[in-house]
């Protein structure tokens, strides 16, 4: 993880209900902010993580074009099925001004996807929009906000990309759902492949005078 030039942005901060990335020595998982105090931050990961008191984790979150990452010590771990982690919370947060904008570029594009809720059956669907941070799906099924998805995204070149995500927003029309999905634990290789496809498509559209 690269820590570059930072600028203090006191107006930007975390709030309960927001999502962050929690990085341990073994994995990176999406986590929900449950509670914030002056010294502690409570997080609920979407899956169990192998951490204990006094372990060190890295928390990353994005707002607008800024990214913030900070190291924290684990204070306690609850015994719930999806445990809540209490970690130390910095008095001040600093936001990286060198954040790349490429992840935020969105492309309107129809691509085949197979998506299923964890433990459910797969539904053929397609993208309406795609970016390096998530995608919008048109699914002939009922999806609910907060559900976790396993997806296989088909790009024009290479094998299907296996992705995990959480439904951030779900709008139903008849038997279909338009779902905004945030990636969970996406690898840099997968993100680079998606962003590369987006920019190659945009270059082709510019050559043809469409954009």
CORFEN-V123842 format. One record per helix or strand of 2 or more residues. SS is the DSSP state (~ for helix, > for strand). FROM is the first residue (numbers start at 0). TO is the last residue. Records with the same first field share a line. If there is no record, write none. Layout:
SS: FROM-TO, FROM-TO
This chain:
>: 5-7, 18-22, 27-35, 39-44, 55-62, 65-76, 83-87, 93-95, 106-107, 111-116, 122-129, 133-138, 147-152, 160-172, 175-182
~: 101-103, 187-206
